[in-house]
């Protein structure tokens, strides 16, 4: 039904974001978030995940202020609904750290250094923390 469609839109938005079509990802994430909000409420995990993806898309599109505002609101809702130790809440907080002014400045500095197509830059712009798994002495 409608709930399955919203869930599918949310998953498809995440896939589009990873594939680099952020405009389409934003459209799908927005559809998923609005549908889940309407059908399930603002404290339902499906809504919260879709809204977090929507905020990540805003950041990817350069709308940092809107992304920060949305991510802060979502973090508050997640803490209330899911608790302070839930992985989705912790991910939201990590995403918020990436998109705050200091985080955005650091991401943009890395982007200038290694280029737009570097996997680390793509992950950070998607609101994901990057783990360095190679020898730290090797070049990025």
MOQUIBEL-V810078 format. One record per pair of residues at least 4 apart in sequence whose C-alpha atoms are under 7 Angstrom apart, sorted by the first residue. I is the first residue (numbers start at 0). GAP is how many residues later the second one is. D is the distance in Angstrom with one decimal. If there is no record, write none. Layout:
i=I gap=GAP d=D
i=I gap=GAP d=D
This chain:
i=0 gap=4 d=6.4
i=1 gap=4 d=6.2
i=2 gap=4 d=6.2
i=3 gap=4 d=6.1
i=4 gap=4 d=6.1
i=5 gap=4 d=6.2
i=5 gap=26 d=4.6
i=5 gap=29 d=6.1
i=5 gap=30 d=6.3
i=6 gap=4 d=6.3
i=6 gap=25 d=6.7
i=6 gap=39 d=6.8
i=7 gap=4 d=6.0
i=8 gap=4 d=6.0
i=8 gap=19 d=5.4
i=8 gap=20 d=6.6
i=8 gap=23 d=5.4
i=9 gap=4 d=6.5
i=9 gap=18 d=6.5
i=9 gap=19 d=5.4
i=9 gap=22 d=5.4
i=9 gap=40 d=5.5
i=10 gap=4 d=6.4
i=11 gap=4 d=6.1
i=12 gap=4 d=6.1
i=12 gap=12 d=4.2
i=12 gap=13 d=6.9
i=12 gap=15 d=5.1
i=12 gap=16 d=5.3
i=13 gap=4 d=6.3
i=13 gap=11 d=6.6
i=13 gap=39 d=6.9
i=14 gap=4 d=6.2
i=15 gap=4 d=6.2
i=15 gap=5 d=5.3
i=15 gap=6 d=6.6
i=15 gap=8 d=6.7
i=15 gap=9 d=5.1
i=16 gap=4 d=5.6
i=16 gap=5 d=5.0
i=16 gap=8 d=5.2
i=20 gap=4 d=6.2
i=21 gap=4 d=5.9
i=21 gap=35 d=6.0
i=21 gap=38 d=6.9
i=21 gap=39 d=7.0
i=22 gap=4 d=6.4
i=23 gap=4 d=6.2
i=24 gap=4 d=5.9
i=24 gap=32 d=6.8
i=25 gap=4 d=5.9
i=25 gap=28 d=5.7
i=25 gap=31 d=5.4
i=26 gap=4 d=6.2
i=27 gap=4 d=6.1
i=28 gap=4 d=6.0
i=28 gap=21 d=5.5
i=28 gap=22 d=7.0
i=28 gap=24 d=6.1
i=28 gap=25 d=5.1
i=29 gap=4 d=6.0
i=29 gap=24 d=5.9
i=30 gap=4 d=6.0
i=31 gap=4 d=5.9
i=31 gap=18 d=5.9
i=32 gap=4 d=5.9
i=32 gap=14 d=5.3
i=32 gap=17 d=4.9
i=32 gap=18 d=5.3
i=33 gap=4 d=6.1
i=34 gap=4 d=6.1
i=35 gap=4 d=5.2
i=35 gap=5 d=6.6
i=35 gap=10 d=6.5
i=35 gap=11 d=4.9
i=36 gap=4 d=4.5
i=36 gap=5 d=5.2
i=36 gap=10 d=5.7
i=39 gap=4 d=6.0
i=41 gap=5 d=6.0
i=41 gap=6 d=6.9
i=42 gap=5 d=6.7
i=42 gap=34 d=6.4
i=42 gap=38 d=5.6
i=43 gap=4 d=6.3
i=44 gap=4 d=6.1
i=45 gap=4 d=6.2
i=46 gap=4 d=6.0
i=47 gap=4 d=6.1
i=47 gap=26 d=6.5
i=47 gap=30 d=6.8
i=48 gap=4 d=6.3
i=49 gap=4 d=6.1
i=50 gap=4 d=6.3
i=51 gap=4 d=6.3
i=51 gap=19 d=6.3
i=51 gap=22 d=6.6
i=51 gap=40 d=6.9
i=52 gap=4 d=6.2
i=53 gap=4 d=6.4
i=54 gap=4 d=6.4
i=54 gap=12 d=4.7
i=54 gap=15 d=5.9
i=54 gap=16 d=6.0
i=55 gap=4 d=6.3
i=55 gap=11 d=6.6
i=55 gap=70 d=5.9
i=55 gap=71 d=5.7
i=56 gap=4 d=6.2
i=57 gap=4 d=6.5
i=57 gap=5 d=5.1
i=57 gap=6 d=6.8
i=57 gap=8 d=6.8
i=57 gap=9 d=5.3
i=58 gap=4 d=5.2
i=58 gap=5 d=4.9
i=58 gap=8 d=5.3
i=58 gap=40 d=6.9
i=58 gap=66 d=7.0
i=59 gap=65 d=5.4
i=59 gap=66 d=6.5
i=62 gap=4 d=6.2
i=63 gap=4 d=6.0
i=63 gap=35 d=6.8
i=64 gap=4 d=6.2
i=65 gap=4 d=6.1
i=66 gap=4 d=5.9
i=67 gap=4 d=6.1
i=67 gap=28 d=6.6
i=67 gap=31 d=6.3
i=67 gap=32 d=6.2
i=68 gap=4 d=6.4
i=69 gap=4 d=6.1
i=70 gap=4 d=6.0
i=70 gap=21 d=7.0
i=70 gap=25 d=6.0
i=71 gap=4 d=6.4
i=71 gap=24 d=6.9
i=72 gap=4 d=6.3
i=73 gap=4 d=6.0
i=74 gap=4 d=6.1
i=74 gap=14 d=6.2
i=74 gap=17 d=5.8
i=74 gap=18 d=6.4
i=75 gap=4 d=6.3
i=76 gap=4 d=6.0
i=77 gap=4 d=5.3
i=77 gap=5 d=6.8
i=77 gap=11 d=5.4
i=78 gap=4 d=4.6
i=78 gap=5 d=5.2
i=78 gap=10 d=6.1
i=81 gap=4 d=5.9
i=83 gap=5 d=6.5
i=84 gap=5 d=6.8
i=85 gap=4 d=6.3
i=86 gap=4 d=6.0
i=87 gap=4 d=6.1
i=88 gap=4 d=6.3
i=89 gap=4 d=6.2
i=90 gap=4 d=6.1
i=91 gap=4 d=6.1
i=92 gap=4 d=6.3
i=93 gap=4 d=6.4
i=94 gap=4 d=6.3
i=94 gap=32 d=4.8
i=94 gap=33 d=6.3
i=95 gap=4 d=6.0
i=96 gap=6 d=5.9
i=97 gap=5 d=4.4
i=97 gap=6 d=6.1
i=97 gap=29 d=6.3
i=98 gap=4 d=5.3
i=98 gap=5 d=5.0
i=99 gap=4 d=5.8
i=100 gap=4 d=6.1
i=101 gap=4 d=6.3
i=102 gap=4 d=6.2
i=103 gap=4 d=6.0
i=104 gap=4 d=6.1
i=105 gap=4 d=6.3
i=106 gap=4 d=6.1
i=106 gap=14 d=7.0
i=106 gap=17 d=6.8
i=107 gap=4 d=6.2
i=108 gap=4 d=6.3
i=109 gap=4 d=6.1
i=110 gap=4 d=4.9
i=110 gap=5 d=5.7
i=110 gap=10 d=5.9
i=113 gap=4 d=6.2
i=115 gap=5 d=6.4
i=116 gap=5 d=6.8
i=117 gap=4 d=6.5
i=118 gap=4 d=6.2
i=119 gap=4 d=6.1
i=119 gap=10 d=6.2
i=120 gap=4 d=6.1
i=121 gap=4 d=6.2
i=122 gap=4 d=6.5
i=122 gap=5 d=5.3
i=122 gap=6 d=7.0
i=122 gap=7 d=6.6
i=123 gap=4 d=5.1
i=123 gap=5 d=6.1
i=123 gap=6 d=6.8
